[in-house]
Amino acid sequence: MIHPIAAALLIMMLAGCSTVSGWFGSEKKPREPAKLIEFKQTAAFKLRWRTKIGSGGDYIFQPAILHDAVYAVNAKGELFRLDPASGKQVWRINTGFTVSAGVGVGEGLILVGGTKGQLAAFSVDGKPLWKTKASSEVLHVADVADGIVVVRTADGRISGIDSTDGKRLWLYEHVTPALIVRNHGGVAIERGTVFAGFAGGKLAAISLGSGLVIWETVVSESRGNTELERIRDITSLPVLDEEQVCAIAYQGRVACYSLAQGSLLWSRDISSDKGMTLLQNMLYITSETGAVLALDKNSGSSVWKNDQLFMRPTSALFAFGDYLVIADYQGYLHALNREDGSLAGRFKTDFSPISAIPVELDGGLLVQTREGYLYSVALH
């Protein structure tokens, strides 16, 4: 049986790179995931509906909401439109290829990417609109912004695609280290700028319209005696507000920068392959070990820490009202109080991993499990 950390941190090989077996830290005895403790629940999850759409396989899929409809995809290539109130199927189509990324939405388009670089756009009625080919396996399709679809591929490239016909408008690429962590980290788009983290610890701000680099910086420098020790990949989504953008590297550090110039505001040595969320004056992080941390966004100083999900591979955090919602590798949803990080509620799904961050739906939450169930839940 594969250890849960091994499942979360698979090493990938690009052309000319060497292969690696096992998981990080394999020379030491793996630390066991924390057992779930009993606690007084002050927040209540309530199931609204559940429906099965099919397994996600080895990929991480996130449902999307557009025009009062839910869109979701499975690894076999089936794309679904569901009623948001009941979860009942409105239509189902076969994309014709094995899907590796989705769902992206916007401007009347439903977008999915494939293992062989396919990128396909469909109408809200499920009609094919266009299909194009990216440079390699598609790992992330962003929502449409200003008529452009931003696609991230397994070779480390980011492409800007015209949403009207699928033609490539620009391509961003950078030098990739010999050894990297395979991940589905996406891009954040704000004010005409694409923010993305890369292998080797680099963070870049790219013009959405032209693909030109606005600024680049290194979040975490490589150090160590072996290639494994030197990995400093940014495997999660950068987070930002009107003032700053923050990114975190695996085996590295978290750092925040000014949005416009990319000048460093502060940094701390914290490792994460999961990601963060930025809300008001707080930066919430899920660390590599499963600890949940709250930092002051202006200084990086610690506010609180919760270790009760130690070594339980999780999703990134989702801020929902007074709570932070996080999912884990056994299919549990956990609600933490934003004020002090204490456990407030818990909800069991189908015991399969939930890796993608939850999506807000009609005042509640929508999550997709690895086994292919969609759960719509309320949280009060």
Buried (B, 14 or more C-beta within 10 A) or exposed (E): EEBBBBBBBEBBEBEEBEEBEEBBEBEEEEEEBBEBEEEEEEBEBEEBBBBEBBBBBEBBBBBBBBEEBBBBBBBBBBBBBBBBEEBEEBEBBEBEBBBBBBBBBBBBBBBBBBBEBBBBBBEBEBEEBBBBEBBBBBBBBBBBBEBBBBBBBBBBBBBBBBBEEBEBBBEBEBEBBEBBBBBBBBBBBBEEBBBBBBBBBBBBBBBBBEBEEBBEBBBBEBEEEEBBEBBBBBBBBBBBBEEBBBBBBBBBBBBBBEBBEBEEBBBBEBBBBBBBBBBEEBBBBBBBBBBBBBBEBBEBEEBBEBBBBBBBBBBBBBBBEBBBBBBBBBBBBBBBBBEEBEBBBBBEBBEBBBBBBBBEBBEBBBBBBBBBBBBBBBBE
